[in-house]
């Protein structure tokens, strides 16, 4: 009977990539901006993907908040 690593032909250093993705998201929210993985690895790219996803979600949230804020202030202003 083969274990999962052998069945999927994964090596010793091939961790499930969701771990690196989540770590990239967590690192963004904690302010850690340097990638802890070696540059030419799949883990590096997955960490970057998680970090970038968190960044762009935050940008969308800020833009949406700013748009709501400007529409709220224009509604409350009255012209005389």
N, CA, C and O atoms as a CHARMM CRD file, in Angstrom:
* protein
*
  320
    1    1 UNK  N      0.84200  -1.19100   0.00000 PROA 1      0.00000
    2    1 UNK  CA     0.00000   0.00000   0.00000 PROA 1      0.00000
    3    1 UNK  C      0.88700   1.25400   0.00000 PROA 1      0.00000
    4    1 UNK  O      1.82900   1.35700   0.78500 PROA 1      0.00000
    5    2 UNK  N      0.57600   2.19100  -0.88000 PROA 2      0.00000
    6    2 UNK  CA     1.36300   3.42000  -1.00200 PROA 2      0.00000
    7    2 UNK  C      0.71900   4.53200  -0.17900 PROA 2      0.00000
    8    2 UNK  O     -0.50200   4.59000  -0.03000 PROA 2      0.00000
    9    3 UNK  N      1.55900   5.40200   0.34700 PROA 3      0.00000
   10    3 UNK  CA     0.99800   6.56400   1.02300 PROA 3      0.00000
   11    3 UNK  C      0.70300   7.65000  -0.00500 PROA 3      0.00000
   12    3 UNK  O      1.02000   7.49700  -1.18500 PROA 3      0.00000
   13    4 UNK  N      0.11200   8.71600   0.43200 PROA 4      0.00000
   14    4 UNK  CA    -0.29900   9.78800  -0.48600 PROA 4      0.00000
   15    4 UNK  C      0.86600  10.38000  -1.25900 PROA 4      0.00000
   16    4 UNK  O      0.73300  10.65100  -2.45300 PROA 4      0.00000
   17    5 UNK  N      1.99200  10.58700  -0.61700 PROA 5      0.00000
   18    5 UNK  CA     3.14000  11.18700  -1.29900 PROA 5      0.00000
   19    5 UNK  C      3.61000  10.30500  -2.45300 PROA 5      0.00000
   20    5 UNK  O      3.87700  10.79600  -3.55000 PROA 5      0.00000
   21    6 UNK  N      3.70700   9.02600  -2.20400 PROA 6      0.00000
   22    6 UNK  CA     4.13900   8.11700  -3.26800 PROA 6      0.00000
   23    6 UNK  C      3.09200   8.02900  -4.37400 PROA 6      0.00000
   24    6 UNK  O      3.43300   7.99000  -5.55600 PROA 6      0.00000
   25    7 UNK  N      1.83500   8.00000  -3.99500 PROA 7      0.00000
   26    7 UNK  CA     0.76400   7.87600  -4.98100 PROA 7      0.00000
   27    7 UNK  C      0.72700   9.08000  -5.91300 PROA 7      0.00000
   28    7 UNK  O      0.45900   8.93300  -7.10600 PROA 7      0.00000
   29    8 UNK  N      0.99100  10.25800  -5.38300 PROA 8      0.00000
   30    8 UNK  CA     0.94300  11.48000  -6.19300 PROA 8      0.00000
   31    8 UNK  C      2.31200  11.92200  -6.68200 PROA 8      0.00000
   32    8 UNK  O      2.45800  12.99900  -7.25900 PROA 8      0.00000
   33    9 UNK  N      3.31900  11.07700  -6.44600 PROA 9      0.00000
   34    9 UNK  CA     4.69200  11.33800  -6.88100 PROA 9      0.00000
   35    9 UNK  C      5.23200  12.66200  -6.34200 PROA 9      0.00000
   36    9 UNK  O      5.80200  13.46700  -7.07800 PROA 9      0.00000
   37   10 UNK  N      5.03900  12.86200  -5.05200 PROA 10     0.00000
   38   10 UNK  CA     5.53900  14.05700  -4.38800 PROA 10     0.00000
   39   10 UNK  C      6.84200  13.73100  -3.67700 PROA 10     0.00000
   40   10 UNK  O      7.01500  12.64000  -3.13400 PROA 10     0.00000
   41   11 UNK  N      7.74700  14.68700  -3.68900 PROA 11     0.00000
   42   11 UNK  CA     9.02500  14.50900  -3.02100 PROA 11     0.00000
   43   11 UNK  C      8.95900  14.88500  -1.55800 PROA 11     0.00000
   44   11 UNK  O      7.90300  15.23100  -1.02800 PROA 11     0.00000
   45   12 UNK  N     10.10400  14.81000  -0.92500 PROA 12     0.00000
   46   12 UNK  CA    10.22400  15.09800   0.49800 PROA 12     0.00000
   47   12 UNK  C      9.86000  16.55500   0.81900 PROA 12     0.00000
   48   12 UNK  O      9.30100  16.83400   1.88000 PROA 12     0.00000
   49   13 UNK  N     10.17000  17.46800  -0.08400 PROA 13     0.00000
   50   13 UNK  CA     9.95700  18.89000   0.18000 PROA 13     0.00000
   51   13 UNK  C      8.68400  19.44200  -0.46400 PROA 13     0.00000
   52   13 UNK  O      8.44500  20.64900  -0.41600 PROA 13     0.00000
   53   14 UNK  N      7.87700  18.59100  -1.05600 PROA 14     0.00000
   54   14 UNK  CA     6.63900  19.03700  -1.68800 PROA 14     0.00000
   55   14 UNK  C      5.50600  19.03100  -0.66500 PROA 14     0.00000
   56   14 UNK  O      4.80900  18.02900  -0.50500 PROA 14     0.00000
   57   15 UNK  N      5.33400  20.12100   0.00500 PROA 15     0.00000
   58   15 UNK  CA     4.24300  20.24800   0.96800 PROA 15     0.00000
   59   15 UNK  C      2.96800  20.59800   0.21500 PROA 15     0.00000
   60   15 UNK  O      3.03600  21.10800  -0.90300 PROA 15     0.00000
   61   16 UNK  N      1.81900  20.33900   0.80000 PROA 16     0.00000
   62   16 UNK  CA     0.58800  20.79700   0.15400 PROA 16     0.00000
   63   16 UNK  C      0.64100  22.31500  -0.01700 PROA 16     0.00000
   64   16 UNK  O      0.91400  23.04100   0.93900 PROA 16     0.00000
   65   17 UNK  N      0.38600  22.78300  -1.21100 PROA 17     0.00000
   66   17 UNK  CA     0.61000  24.19200  -1.52600 PROA 17     0.00000
   67   17 UNK  C     -0.38000  25.12700  -0.84800 PROA 17     0.00000
   68   17 UNK  O     -0.12900  26.32900  -0.76300 PROA 17     0.00000
   69   18 UNK  N     -1.49600  24.59900  -0.36600 PROA 18     0.00000
   70   18 UNK  CA    -2.45100  25.45400   0.33800 PROA 18     0.00000
   71   18 UNK  C     -1.80900  26.03400   1.59800 PROA 18     0.00000
   72   18 UNK  O     -2.19000  27.11300   2.05300 PROA 18     0.00000
   73   19 UNK  N     -0.84900  25.32500   2.15400 PROA 19     0.00000
   74   19 UNK  CA    -0.15400  25.81900   3.35300 PROA 19     0.00000
   75   19 UNK  C      0.60600  27.10000   3.02600 PROA 19     0.00000
   76   19 UNK  O      0.52700  28.07700   3.77100 PROA 19     0.00000
   77   20 UNK  N      1.34100  27.10200   1.91700 PROA 20     0.00000
   78   20 UNK  CA     2.09900  28.29600   1.53500 PROA 20     0.00000
   79   20 UNK  C      1.16000  29.43000   1.14600 PROA 20     0.00000
   80   20 UNK  O      1.42700  30.59200   1.45300 PROA 20     0.00000
   81   21 UNK  N      0.06400  29.10100   0.47400 PROA 21     0.00000
   82   21 UNK  CA    -0.91500  30.11300   0.08200 PROA 21     0.00000
   83   21 UNK  C     -1.47400  30.80600   1.32300 PROA 21     0.00000
   84   21 UNK  O     -1.50300  32.03500   1.39200 PROA 21     0.00000
   85   22 UNK  N     -1.91300  30.02200   2.29400 PROA 22     0.00000
   86   22 UNK  CA    -2.47500  30.60300   3.52800 PROA 22     0.00000
   87   22 UNK  C     -1.42200  31.39000   4.29700 PROA 22     0.00000
   88   22 UNK  O     -1.72700  32.41000   4.91500 PROA 22     0.00000
   89   23 UNK  N     -0.19700  30.91600   4.25600 PROA 23     0.00000
   90   23 UNK  CA     0.87900  31.63500   4.93100 PROA 23     0.00000
   91   23 UNK  C      1.10800  32.99400   4.28400 PROA 23     0.00000
   92   23 UNK  O      1.38300  33.97400   4.97700 PROA 23     0.00000
   93   24 UNK  N      0.99500  33.06100   2.94800 PROA 24     0.00000
   94   24 UNK  CA     1.12300  34.34100   2.25900 PROA 24     0.00000
   95   24 UNK  C      0.02400  35.30800   2.65800 PROA 24     0.00000
   96   24 UNK  O      0.28100  36.49500   2.85800 PROA 24     0.00000
   97   25 UNK  N     -1.20500  34.80700   2.77600 PROA 25     0.00000
   98   25 UNK  CA    -2.32400  35.65000   3.21100 PROA 25     0.00000
   99   25 UNK  C     -2.08900  36.14200   4.63900 PROA 25     0.00000
  100   25 UNK  O     -2.24600  37.32800   4.92700 PROA 25     0.00000
  101   26 UNK  N     -1.70900  35.22200   5.53000 PROA 26     0.00000
  102   26 UNK  CA    -1.45400  35.59900   6.92500 PROA 26     0.00000
  103   26 UNK  C     -0.30600  36.60100   7.03300 PROA 26     0.00000
  104   26 UNK  O     -0.38000  37.56200   7.79900 PROA 26     0.00000
  105   27 UNK  N      0.74300  36.36900   6.26800 PROA 27     0.00000
  106   27 UNK  CA     1.88400  37.28600   6.31600 PROA 27     0.00000
  107   27 UNK  C      1.50100  38.68300   5.85200 PROA 27     0.00000
  108   27 UNK  O      2.01900  39.66700   6.38100 PROA 27     0.00000
  109   28 UNK  N      0.61500  38.79200   4.88500 PROA 28     0.00000
  110   28 UNK  CA     0.17500  40.12100   4.45100 PROA 28     0.00000
  111   28 UNK  C     -0.49700  40.85400   5.60400 PROA 28     0.00000
  112   28 UNK  O     -0.17900  42.01200   5.87600 PROA 28     0.00000
  113   29 UNK  N     -1.41800  40.18700   6.28000 PROA 29     0.00000
  114   29 UNK  CA    -2.15200  40.83700   7.35300 PROA 29     0.00000
  115   29 UNK  C     -1.28700  41.11000   8.57500 PROA 29     0.00000
  116   29 UNK  O     -1.62400  41.97000   9.39000 PROA 29     0.00000
  117   30 UNK  N     -0.18200  40.39400   8.71400 PROA 30     0.00000
  118   30 UNK  CA     0.72700  40.62500   9.83400 PROA 30     0.00000
  119   30 UNK  C      1.87000  41.55700   9.48100 PROA 30     0.00000
  120   30 UNK  O      2.68800  41.88900  10.34000 PROA 30     0.00000
  121   31 UNK  N      1.93600  41.98200   8.22900 PROA 31     0.00000
  122   31 UNK  CA     2.94600  42.95200   7.82300 PROA 31     0.00000
  123   31 UNK  C      4.28200  42.35300   7.44300 PROA 31     0.00000
  124   31 UNK  O      5.26900  43.08000   7.32900 PROA 31     0.00000
  125   32 UNK  N      4.34300  41.05900   7.24500 PROA 32     0.00000
  126   32 UNK  CA     5.58800  40.41600   6.81500 PROA 32     0.00000
  127   32 UNK  C      5.61700  40.41800   5.29100 PROA 32     0.00000
  128   32 UNK  O      4.82000  39.73700   4.64500 PROA 32     0.00000
  129   33 UNK  N      6.52200  41.17300   4.73600 PROA 33     0.00000
  130   33 UNK  CA     6.51400  41.35500   3.28500 PROA 33     0.00000
  131   33 UNK  C      7.59800  40.57300   2.55400 PROA 33     0.00000
  132   33 UNK  O      7.63800  40.59300   1.32400 PROA 33     0.00000
  133   34 UNK  N      8.46900  39.89200   3.27000 PROA 34     0.00000
  134   34 UNK  CA     9.51100  39.13100   2.57800 PROA 34     0.00000
  135   34 UNK  C      9.09900  37.66300   2.49000 PROA 34     0.00000
  136   34 UNK  O      8.62600  37.07000   3.45900 PROA 34     0.00000
  137   35 UNK  N      9.28800  37.10800   1.32500 PROA 35     0.00000
  138   35 UNK  CA     8.91300  35.72800   1.06300 PROA 35     0.00000
  139   35 UNK  C      9.94300  34.79300   1.70600 PROA 35     0.00000
  140   35 UNK  O     11.13600  34.92100   1.43000 PROA 35     0.00000
  141   36 UNK  N      9.50400  33.85000   2.56200 PROA 36     0.00000
  142   36 UNK  CA    10.45500  32.98600   3.27400 PROA 36     0.00000
  143   36 UNK  C     10.96500  31.80200   2.45200 PROA 36     0.00000
  144   36 UNK  O     11.81900  31.05700   2.93200 PROA 36     0.00000
  145   37 UNK  N     10.47300  31.60800   1.23600 PROA 37     0.00000
  146   37 UNK  CA    10.83800  30.44500   0.43800 PROA 37     0.00000
  147   37 UNK  C     11.87500  30.81000  -0.62200 PROA 37     0.00000
  148   37 UNK  O     12.03700  31.98200  -0.96100 PROA 37     0.00000
  149   38 UNK  N     12.57600  29.80300  -1.14000 PROA 38     0.00000
  150   38 UNK  CA    13.56300  30.01900  -2.18800 PROA 38     0.00000
  151   38 UNK  C     12.88100  30.49000  -3.47100 PROA 38     0.00000
  152   38 UNK  O     11.76800  30.06800  -3.78600 PROA 38     0.00000
  153   39 UNK  N     13.54700  31.35100  -4.19100 PROA 39     0.00000
  154   39 UNK  CA    12.95600  32.06500  -5.32200 PROA 39     0.00000
  155   39 UNK  C     12.39900  31.16700  -6.43600 PROA 39     0.00000
  156   39 UNK  O     11.31700  31.45100  -6.94900 PROA 39     0.00000
  157   40 UNK  N     13.07800  30.13100  -6.81100 PROA 40     0.00000
  158   40 UNK  CA    12.65600  29.32600  -7.95400 PROA 40     0.00000
  159   40 UNK  C     11.88000  28.08100  -7.54600 PROA 40     0.00000
  160   40 UNK  O     12.08600  27.01400  -8.12500 PROA 40     0.00000
  161   41 UNK  N     10.99400  28.19400  -6.56400 PROA 41     0.00000
  162   41 UNK  CA    10.22500  27.03100  -6.12200 PROA 41     0.00000
  163   41 UNK  C      8.73500  27.31100  -6.24300 PROA 41     0.00000
  164   41 UNK  O      8.29500  28.45900  -6.31500 PROA 41     0.00000
  165   42 UNK  N      7.97900  26.22800  -6.26300 PROA 42     0.00000
  166   42 UNK  CA     6.52600  26.34600  -6.30800 PROA 42     0.00000
  167   42 UNK  C      5.99500  26.95500  -5.00100 PROA 42     0.00000
  168   42 UNK  O      5.00200  27.68200  -5.01500 PROA 42     0.00000
  169   43 UNK  N      6.65100  26.66000  -3.88600 PROA 43     0.00000
  170   43 UNK  CA     6.23200  27.24500  -2.60900 PROA 43     0.00000
  171   43 UNK  C      6.34800  28.76100  -2.64200 PROA 43     0.00000
  172   43 UNK  O      5.48700  29.46500  -2.11300 PROA 43     0.00000
  173   44 UNK  N      7.41000  29.26500  -3.26200 PROA 44     0.00000
  174   44 UNK  CA     7.61300  30.70700  -3.39400 PROA 44     0.00000
  175   44 UNK  C      6.45400  31.33000  -4.17400 PROA 44     0.00000
  176   44 UNK  O      5.89100  32.34700  -3.76800 PROA 44     0.00000
  177   45 UNK  N      6.11200  30.70800  -5.29100 PROA 45     0.00000
  178   45 UNK  CA     5.02900  31.23500  -6.13000 PROA 45     0.00000
  179   45 UNK  C      3.68300  31.16600  -5.42600 PROA 45     0.00000
  180   45 UNK  O      2.87100  32.08000  -5.56800 PROA 45     0.00000
  181   46 UNK  N      3.42800  30.10800  -4.67300 PROA 46     0.00000
  182   46 UNK  CA     2.16000  29.99100  -3.95000 PROA 46     0.00000
  183   46 UNK  C      2.06900  31.01800  -2.83100 PROA 46     0.00000
  184   46 UNK  O      1.00300  31.58700  -2.59900 PROA 46     0.00000
  185   47 UNK  N      3.17400  31.26000  -2.13700 PROA 47     0.00000
  186   47 UNK  CA     3.18800  32.28300  -1.09700 PROA 47     0.00000
  187   47 UNK  C      2.88000  33.64700  -1.71800 PROA 47     0.00000
  188   47 UNK  O      2.08700  34.42200  -1.18300 PROA 47     0.00000
  189   48 UNK  N      3.52200  33.92700  -2.85800 PROA 48     0.00000
  190   48 UNK  CA     3.28000  35.19600  -3.56700 PROA 48     0.00000
  191   48 UNK  C      1.81200  35.31600  -3.97700 PROA 48     0.00000
  192   48 UNK  O      1.21600  36.38600  -3.85100 PROA 48     0.00000
  193   49 UNK  N      1.23500  34.22900  -4.46300 PROA 49     0.00000
  194   49 UNK  CA    -0.15800  34.23800  -4.89000 PROA 49     0.00000
  195   49 UNK  C     -1.08000  34.54400  -3.70900 PROA 49     0.00000
  196   49 UNK  O     -2.01800  35.32800  -3.84900 PROA 49     0.00000
  197   50 UNK  N     -0.82800  33.94200  -2.56400 PROA 50     0.00000
  198   50 UNK  CA    -1.62700  34.21700  -1.36800 PROA 50     0.00000
  199   50 UNK  C     -1.46700  35.65300  -0.89400 PROA 50     0.00000
  200   50 UNK  O     -2.44400  36.31100  -0.53600 PROA 50     0.00000
  201   51 UNK  N     -0.23400  36.13300  -0.89400 PROA 51     0.00000
  202   51 UNK  CA     0.04700  37.50300  -0.46500 PROA 51     0.00000
  203   51 UNK  C     -0.65500  38.49800  -1.39300 PROA 51     0.00000
  204   51 UNK  O     -1.28800  39.44700  -0.93000 PROA 51     0.00000
  205   52 UNK  N     -0.53700  38.27300  -2.70400 PROA 52     0.00000
  206   52 UNK  CA    -1.15400  39.18100  -3.67300 PROA 52     0.00000
  207   52 UNK  C     -2.67600  39.14600  -3.59400 PROA 52     0.00000
  208   52 UNK  O     -3.32400  40.18300  -3.73700 PROA 52     0.00000
  209   53 UNK  N     -3.25000  37.98300  -3.37100 PROA 53     0.00000
  210   53 UNK  CA    -4.70100  37.87400  -3.25500 PROA 53     0.00000
  211   53 UNK  C     -5.19200  38.69700  -2.06800 PROA 53     0.00000
  212   53 UNK  O     -6.17100  39.43400  -2.18400 PROA 53     0.00000
  213   54 UNK  N     -4.51600  38.57200  -0.92700 PROA 54     0.00000
  214   54 UNK  CA    -4.89600  39.34200   0.25600 PROA 54     0.00000
  215   54 UNK  C     -4.73900  40.83900  -0.00200 PROA 54     0.00000
  216   54 UNK  O     -5.58000  41.63300   0.42000 PROA 54     0.00000
  217   55 UNK  N     -3.67700  41.22200  -0.68600 PROA 55     0.00000
  218   55 UNK  CA    -3.44000  42.63300  -0.99300 PROA 55     0.00000
  219   55 UNK  C     -4.55900  43.20000  -1.86900 PROA 55     0.00000
  220   55 UNK  O     -5.10900  44.25900  -1.56700 PROA 55     0.00000
  221   56 UNK  N     -4.89100  42.50500  -2.94100 PROA 56     0.00000
  222   56 UNK  CA    -5.89700  43.04000  -3.84800 PROA 56     0.00000
  223   56 UNK  C     -7.30100  42.99600  -3.25700 PROA 56     0.00000
  224   56 UNK  O     -8.13500  43.83400  -3.59900 PROA 56     0.00000
  225   57 UNK  N     -7.58100  42.03800  -2.37800 PROA 57     0.00000
  226   57 UNK  CA    -8.86300  42.05800  -1.66300 PROA 57     0.00000
  227   57 UNK  C     -8.94400  43.29000  -0.76500 PROA 57     0.00000
  228   57 UNK  O     -9.99200  43.92700  -0.66900 PROA 57     0.00000
  229   58 UNK  N     -7.84900  43.61600  -0.12000 PROA 58     0.00000
  230   58 UNK  CA    -7.80400  44.80000   0.75300 PROA 58     0.00000
  231   58 UNK  C     -7.97400  46.08200  -0.06800 PROA 58     0.00000
  232   58 UNK  O     -8.68000  47.00000   0.35000 PROA 58     0.00000
  233   59 UNK  N     -7.32800  46.14100  -1.23200 PROA 59     0.00000
  234   59 UNK  CA    -7.46300  47.31400  -2.09500 PROA 59     0.00000
  235   59 UNK  C     -8.91500  47.48500  -2.53200 PROA 59     0.00000
  236   59 UNK  O     -9.44500  48.59600  -2.50100 PROA 59     0.00000
  237   60 UNK  N     -9.56200  46.39100  -2.93800 PROA 60     0.00000
  238   60 UNK  CA   -10.97500  46.47100  -3.34100 PROA 60     0.00000
  239   60 UNK  C    -11.85100  46.95200  -2.20100 PROA 60     0.00000
  240   60 UNK  O    -12.77500  47.73900  -2.40800 PROA 60     0.00000
  241   61 UNK  N    -11.55900  46.47300  -0.98400 PROA 61     0.00000
  242   61 UNK  CA   -12.34200  46.87100   0.18300 PROA 61     0.00000
  243   61 UNK  C    -12.16700  48.36600   0.47200 PROA 61     0.00000
  244   61 UNK  O    -13.13400  49.05900   0.78600 PROA 61     0.00000
  245   62 UNK  N    -10.94400  48.85100   0.36500 PROA 62     0.00000
  246   62 UNK  CA   -10.66900  50.27000   0.61600 PROA 62     0.00000
  247   62 UNK  C    -11.34700  51.13500  -0.44300 PROA 62     0.00000
  248   62 UNK  O    -11.94000  52.16300  -0.11500 PROA 62     0.00000
  249   63 UNK  N    -11.26700  50.73300  -1.69900 PROA 63     0.00000
  250   63 UNK  CA   -11.90400  51.50000  -2.77400 PROA 63     0.00000
  251   63 UNK  C    -13.41400  51.55300  -2.56200 PROA 63     0.00000
  252   63 UNK  O    -14.03100  52.60800  -2.70500 PROA 63     0.00000
  253   64 UNK  N    -14.00200  50.41700  -2.22300 PROA 64     0.00000
  254   64 UNK  CA   -15.44000  50.37000  -1.98300 PROA 64     0.00000
  255   64 UNK  C    -15.81800  51.26700  -0.81000 PROA 64     0.00000
  256   64 UNK  O    -16.82400  51.97500  -0.86400 PROA 64     0.00000
  257   65 UNK  N    -15.01200  51.23800   0.24900 PROA 65     0.00000
  258   65 UNK  CA   -15.27200  52.07600   1.42100 PROA 65     0.00000
  259   65 UNK  C    -15.15800  53.55600   1.05800 PROA 65     0.00000
  260   65 UNK  O    -15.99200  54.36300   1.47100 PROA 65     0.00000
  261   66 UNK  N    -14.14100  53.91000   0.29600 PROA 66     0.00000
  262   66 UNK  CA   -13.96500  55.30600  -0.10500 PROA 66     0.00000
  263   66 UNK  C    -15.11600  55.77700  -0.99200 PROA 66     0.00000
  264   66 UNK  O    -15.57300  56.91200  -0.86100 PROA 66     0.00000
  265   67 UNK  N    -15.58100  54.92400  -1.88000 PROA 67     0.00000
  266   67 UNK  CA   -16.70800  55.29800  -2.73300 PROA 67     0.00000
  267   67 UNK  C    -17.96800  55.50200  -1.90300 PROA 67     0.00000
  268   67 UNK  O    -18.72600  56.44200  -2.14200 PROA 67     0.00000
  269   68 UNK  N    -18.19300  54.62800  -0.93200 PROA 68     0.00000
  270   68 UNK  CA   -19.36100  54.77700  -0.06700 PROA 68     0.00000
  271   68 UNK  C    -19.24800  56.03500   0.77000 PROA 68     0.00000
  272   68 UNK  O    -20.24600  56.71800   1.00500 PROA 68     0.00000
  273   69 UNK  N    -18.06200  56.34400   1.21500 PROA 69     0.00000
  274   69 UNK  CA   -17.85500  57.53300   2.03500 PROA 69     0.00000
  275   69 UNK  C    -18.12700  58.80800   1.23900 PROA 69     0.00000
  276   69 UNK  O    -18.72500  59.74800   1.76300 PROA 69     0.00000
  277   70 UNK  N    -17.69500  58.84800  -0.01800 PROA 70     0.00000
  278   70 UNK  CA   -17.90800  60.05600  -0.81000 PROA 70     0.00000
  279   70 UNK  C    -19.37500  60.20300  -1.19200 PROA 70     0.00000
  280   70 UNK  O    -19.87700  61.32500  -1.26300 PROA 70     0.00000
  281   71 UNK  N    -20.07500  59.09500  -1.43900 PROA 71     0.00000
  282   71 UNK  CA   -21.49800  59.21900  -1.77500 PROA 71     0.00000
  283   71 UNK  C    -22.30300  59.60000  -0.54200 PROA 71     0.00000
  284   71 UNK  O    -23.29800  60.31600  -0.66300 PROA 71     0.00000
  285   72 UNK  N    -21.90100  59.14300   0.64300 PROA 72     0.00000
  286   72 UNK  CA   -22.60200  59.51500   1.87100 PROA 72     0.00000
  287   72 UNK  C    -22.44300  61.00300   2.16500 PROA 72     0.00000
  288   72 UNK  O    -23.39700  61.64600   2.60200 PROA 72     0.00000
  289   73 UNK  N    -21.25300  61.56300   1.93500 PROA 73     0.00000
  290   73 UNK  CA   -21.04600  62.97700   2.23400 PROA 73     0.00000
  291   73 UNK  C    -21.75700  63.85500   1.21200 PROA 73     0.00000
  292   73 UNK  O    -22.21000  64.94800   1.55200 PROA 73     0.00000
  293   74 UNK  N    -21.86300  63.40100  -0.02200 PROA 74     0.00000
  294   74 UNK  CA   -22.56500  64.23400  -1.01300 PROA 74     0.00000
  295   74 UNK  C    -24.06600  64.19800  -0.76700 PROA 74     0.00000
  296   74 UNK  O    -24.75400  65.17200  -1.07400 PROA 74     0.00000
  297   75 UNK  N    -24.58400  63.12600  -0.23500 PROA 75     0.00000
  298   75 UNK  CA   -26.01900  63.05500   0.07300 PROA 75     0.00000
  299   75 UNK  C    -26.38500  63.95700   1.24300 PROA 75     0.00000
  300   75 UNK  O    -27.48100  64.51600   1.26400 PROA 75     0.00000
  301   76 UNK  N    -25.49400  64.11100   2.21500 PROA 76     0.00000
  302   76 UNK  CA   -25.83000  64.89500   3.40200 PROA 76     0.00000
  303   76 UNK  C    -25.65100  66.38200   3.18000 PROA 76     0.00000
  304   76 UNK  O    -26.19900  67.17500   3.94600 PROA 76     0.00000
  305   77 UNK  N    -24.91400  66.79000   2.17200 PROA 77     0.00000
  306   77 UNK  CA   -24.72600  68.20500   1.90800 PROA 77     0.00000
  307   77 UNK  C    -25.97700  68.79300   1.27100 PROA 77     0.00000
  308   77 UNK  O    -26.59900  68.17300   0.40900 PROA 77     0.00000
  309   78 UNK  N    -26.32900  69.97000   1.69400 PROA 78     0.00000
  310   78 UNK  CA   -27.46900  70.66800   1.09900 PROA 78     0.00000
  311   78 UNK  C    -26.96400  71.96200   0.46300 PROA 78     0.00000
  312   78 UNK  O    -26.07900  72.62900   1.00000 PROA 78     0.00000
  313   79 UNK  N    -27.51900  72.29000  -0.64300 PROA 79     0.00000
  314   79 UNK  CA   -27.13100  73.53900  -1.31500 PROA 79     0.00000
  315   79 UNK  C    -28.12900  74.61000  -0.94900 PROA 79     0.00000
  316   79 UNK  O    -29.33000  74.35200  -0.87300 PROA 79     0.00000
  317   80 UNK  N    -27.64500  75.78300  -0.72600 PROA 80     0.00000
  318   80 UNK  CA   -28.51900  76.90100  -0.36200 PROA 80     0.00000
  319   80 UNK  C    -28.47400  77.97400  -1.38600 PROA 80     0.00000
  320   80 UNK  O    -29.14900  78.99300  -1.24300 PROA 80     0.00000
